[in-house]
Amino acid sequence: MSEHYNSLLDLFGQTECLEEVCALLEKMLHDLNMTGWTSLLNSSIVYGNSDLGKRCLHQVSHLELRDASCYVLLSNLFSGMAMWDAMAELLKQRKSLNAWKKPGNSCIEIEQRVYKFTLGDEKHPQVDAIYAKLLRLNVKARNEGYLPEVSMVM
């Protein structure tokens, strides 16, 4: 049942009916879920509503205290709005809870051989070849007109 509500909540959030979404989520106390609150947090970022973003994080922290994704999302909202003090406070809270994501893994194929590496790992024996290939792919993508969205990158 909550999957249907989450779809509806996401749709309302995309149409900037944020208070309606929040009211509905608060009425659904018997069926609290991460997906609905995270969807609302995403919408609060899109529409620059930091107060609602904080409320979402508060609700999510009751459901899953160490969920790193919501801290990342709220941090992006704060950085996008140049709310540096709020961002520093959020980082302090995140550190005290040890709410961190696991580093991402990637694969790349070089000369018909697949290599797996972890974000920031520079111990791989062919790290130079891997980063050179990634640089070439990045240049090629930009030459084709791709521009990455970096407004939320810290």
VMD Tcl script that draws the C-alpha trace (Angstrom):
set ca {
  {0.00 0.00 0.00}
  {2.80 2.42 0.86}
  {4.28 2.02 -2.65}
  {1.15 3.61 -4.10}
  {1.30 6.43 -1.57}
  {4.98 6.98 -2.33}
  {4.23 7.40 -6.03}
  {1.53 9.92 -5.18}
  {3.82 11.72 -2.73}
  {6.56 11.94 -5.34}
  {4.13 13.33 -7.91}
  {2.89 15.97 -5.45}
  {6.47 16.83 -4.56}
  {7.38 17.33 -8.22}
  {4.51 19.78 -8.58}
  {5.70 21.79 -5.56}
  {2.83 20.71 -3.27}
  {5.37 20.20 -0.49}
  {3.20 21.04 2.51}
  {0.51 18.67 1.25}
  {3.06 15.88 0.99}
  {4.35 16.61 4.48}
  {0.82 16.64 5.93}
  {0.01 13.32 4.28}
  {3.23 11.72 5.53}
  {2.55 12.92 9.05}
  {-0.95 11.39 8.90}
  {0.54 8.08 7.80}
  {2.24 7.45 11.15}
  {1.09 3.82 11.05}
  {2.95 3.33 7.78}
  {6.10 5.42 8.15}
  {8.64 4.80 5.43}
  {12.00 6.06 4.29}
  {10.95 6.35 0.66}
  {8.24 8.94 1.24}
  {10.40 11.15 3.46}
  {13.40 10.85 1.16}
  {11.24 11.77 -1.82}
  {10.01 14.84 0.04}
  {13.61 15.70 0.95}
  {14.51 15.55 -2.76}
  {11.62 17.87 -3.56}
  {12.69 20.29 -0.83}
  {16.10 20.45 -2.51}
  {14.59 21.13 -5.92}
  {12.53 24.00 -4.51}
  {15.15 25.28 -2.04}
  {13.10 24.69 1.11}
  {15.70 24.18 3.84}
  {13.20 24.16 6.72}
  {11.27 21.31 5.15}
  {14.55 19.53 4.39}
  {15.44 19.65 8.09}
  {12.01 18.26 9.00}
  {12.51 15.41 6.55}
  {15.91 14.57 8.00}
  {14.39 14.60 11.50}
  {11.72 12.12 10.41}
  {14.19 9.91 8.56}
  {16.54 9.84 11.55}
  {13.72 8.28 13.60}
  {13.40 5.53 11.01}
  {17.05 4.95 10.18}
  {19.47 6.96 12.29}
  {22.59 6.23 10.26}
  {21.18 6.53 6.74}
  {23.91 8.53 5.01}
  {21.92 9.39 1.89}
  {19.66 11.87 3.66}
  {22.63 13.65 5.22}
  {24.17 13.95 1.77}
  {20.94 15.30 0.28}
  {20.43 17.86 3.03}
  {24.08 18.85 2.80}
  {23.59 19.47 -0.93}
  {20.59 21.65 -0.14}
  {22.57 23.69 2.39}
  {25.55 24.11 0.07}
  {23.29 25.12 -2.81}
  {21.81 27.84 -0.60}
  {25.23 28.87 0.84}
  {24.08 27.87 4.35}
  {27.59 27.05 5.53}
  {26.86 27.11 9.28}
  {23.96 24.70 8.87}
  {26.15 22.51 6.70}
  {28.91 22.47 9.32}
  {26.39 21.54 12.04}
  {24.99 18.77 9.87}
  {28.50 17.41 9.27}
  {29.15 17.42 13.00}
  {25.92 15.49 13.59}
  {26.76 13.06 10.81}
  {30.23 12.41 12.27}
  {28.82 11.79 15.75}
  {26.43 9.17 14.30}
  {29.06 7.71 11.95}
  {26.57 8.03 9.07}
  {28.76 7.46 6.01}
  {28.16 5.79 2.70}
  {30.36 2.94 1.60}
  {32.77 4.03 -1.15}
  {31.48 3.42 -4.65}
  {32.95 0.80 -6.94}
  {33.42 1.17 -10.67}
  {34.47 -1.07 -13.50}
  {36.28 -0.18 -16.67}
  {37.27 -2.27 -19.64}
  {40.74 -1.78 -21.07}
  {41.86 -3.96 -23.96}
  {39.07 -6.51 -23.41}
  {39.84 -6.90 -19.72}
  {37.54 -5.61 -16.96}
  {39.05 -3.88 -13.93}
  {37.20 -3.05 -10.73}
  {38.29 -0.26 -8.44}
  {36.96 1.68 -5.48}
  {36.45 5.43 -5.40}
  {39.71 7.10 -4.37}
  {41.69 3.86 -4.56}
  {45.11 4.63 -5.99}
  {46.66 1.27 -5.11}
  {45.50 -0.52 -8.24}
  {48.53 -1.61 -10.30}
  {47.18 0.12 -13.42}
  {45.74 3.23 -11.79}
  {47.51 5.52 -14.28}
  {46.00 3.72 -17.28}
  {42.56 3.72 -15.69}
  {42.59 7.45 -14.95}
  {44.02 8.20 -18.40}
  {41.14 6.27 -19.99}
  {38.61 8.10 -17.80}
  {40.14 11.43 -18.82}
  {39.85 10.51 -22.51}
  {36.21 9.48 -22.01}
  {35.51 12.74 -20.18}
  {37.04 14.81 -22.97}
  {35.11 12.83 -25.59}
  {31.83 13.31 -23.70}
  {32.41 17.07 -23.40}
  {33.27 17.29 -27.11}
  {29.91 15.62 -27.80}
  {28.18 18.35 -25.77}
  {27.84 16.69 -22.36}
  {28.08 19.11 -19.43}
  {27.85 17.59 -15.96}
  {25.46 19.06 -13.39}
  {27.76 20.27 -10.63}
  {25.62 22.77 -8.74}
  {25.22 20.34 -5.83}
  {28.83 19.14 -5.72}
  {30.79 20.23 -2.68}
}
mol new
graphics top color blue
foreach p $ca { graphics top sphere $p radius 0.5 }
foreach p [lrange $ca 0 end-1] q [lrange $ca 1 end] { graphics top cylinder $p $q radius 0.2 }
display resetview
